Amino acid sequence: MATKAKNEWLEWIKAIVIAIVLAFILRNFFFATSIVEGASMDPTLENGERVVFNKIVYHIDEPDYEDIVIIERPTKNYVKRVIGEPGDTIEIKNHQLWINGEKQNQEYLDNQSIQATRDYGPVEVPEGEYFVMGDNRAVSKDSRNGLGLVKEDEIIGRTELVIFPFEEMERTQ
């Protein structure tokens, strides 16, 4: 009877150790969480929401238009949307976004955000860099002002879903 109890304890300890190791690997190499700070991504992401981001995706692929990405800077991380890729020419005129001379339909924006988008550019995105903007164009610190163009290695992940508050749990893409 004592041997059976001892074996059961060893099995539980092994299971716990494996779970901790797996959680460590997933957290450090595949997925992590970040808290949205401020209103720059309203209405898509709101201040205080916790998001899960995929850390491995950009080791396999490159950021794509409209991806919501996590940008790592020395003082803090930023959550922004990819608007322009390397080689693109970005321009905003009459509240409309133009990429390489083509007017873009930004379905993720509400009318208030579109009307708050001021004229900008044209600017060409250099190789190895990306043009990003927040969805709340009136208050966003992004590639137009303050944040500047983002180097590819500063993009550390793609936002996959909101996990807190629980009633907001959903995919962001």
N, C-alpha and C positions, 0 to 999 in steps of 0.2 A: 504494500500500500504506500509506503514512504517513497519508494522508487517511482511509482506512478505520479505522485504529487511533485516530486523533484523534476521529472521529465516535463510535466505540464508547465511548471515555472520556467524551465529553460526554453520551452517553445514560445511562451509569452514574451520572454526577454528578447529572443531572436526576432520575433515579429515586431516588437517595439523598436529595436535597433534598426531593422530594415526600413521601417516606416520613417524614422528620423533621417536616415541616410538618403532615402528617396526624396523626402521633403527638402533636404539641403541641396541636392542636385537640381531638382526642379526649380527651386527658388533662385539659385545662383546662376544657372545656365540656360533655363528655358522660359520661365515666367516670373514676373514680379508685380508688385502693386505700386501705385502712385496715387497721391491725393491731388485733386484738381484745386488749385488756388486761384481765386479771383473769378471774374465774369467774362474773361476773354473768349471762352468757348460756348457761352450761352447762345442758343438754347440747347445745343447738342449735349454739352456736359456742363453741369452746374457746380458752383463753388462748394467744396466739401465732399464731393462724390469721390469714392475710391474706385479706381479702375485697375483691371488686370491688363498688363501688356506683355506681348510676346517678344522675348529677347533674342530668339534664334532666327526669326523670319528673315532678317536683313543680312544674316550670314549666308543665307541660301539664295535670296532674291534682293531686289532693290526697292526702295520706296516708290510707290505709285501715286498717281493723281488721286486726291481726296482721302488718302490714308490719314488717319489721326495718329500722330507719332509723338513719342517722348524724346525730347531733345535735352541732352546733358550738357550743362554749362558749369563752370567752376563754382558759381555761387548758388545755383538752383537748377532744377529740371523744369522744362516747359512742355505743355501739351498744346500742339498746333496741328493744323491740317496742311498737307502737301498741296500746293497750288501749282508750282512750276518745277520741272526737272531740268537737269543739265542740258544746255543748248536752247532752252525755251526763251522766247521774248515775252515778258509780262507787261501788260498795260491795263490801267483802269481808267476809263473815260465815261463820263455821264453815268456814274454809278454801276457800270457794267465791267466785268472782268473779260479781258481778251488775252488769249494765249496763242502766240504765233499768228496773230491776225484773225483768229476765230473767236467769236463771242461765245462765252461759256454759260450754260444753264446750271446754276448753283441751287439745286433743289433742296439742299440741306439748310439754306438760309431763309429766314423770314424776311418780309418786305422791309421791315424797319432796319435790319442789318444791311440789306442791299442799298437802301437810301443813305445809310451812314458811310458807305464806302466812297471815299474821296478820290479824285483823280490822282494818278501815280504813273510814273514811268514815261516811256518804255524803258525797261531794263532787261539786259540779257543775262541769263543765269549761266555762270561759268561751269566748266567741267568739274565734277566732284562736289558740287554744291546744289542746294535746293532752296526754293522760295516757299515760305510757309506763311500762313495767316490764321488768325483766330476767327471763329464764326461770328463773334460779336465785334464787327469791324470798327465800331465807334470807340472802343476802349482797348482793343488788342495791341499789345506790344509784340510786333512780329517783324517780318522781313522788310516791311515798309518803314519801320521806325523802331529804333532801339535794339532789336534782336539781330537784324541784318540777315544776310544769306547764311544758310546753315550748311556746314560741311557734312559730308556723308557719314564720317565716323562719329559725329556728334549725335546722330539719330540712333538711339539705343534700343528702340522697340516700337511696335505698333500696338495701339490700344485695341483690345479685343472685346471687353465687356465691362459694364458697371457692376460692381458687387456690393456697394453700400452707398446710400441706404438701400435696404433690401427691396423696397417697393419700386425702386428704379432699376433693378437688375435686368439688363438687356445687352444685346450685342451693339457695338457702336458703329460697325461698318455697314 
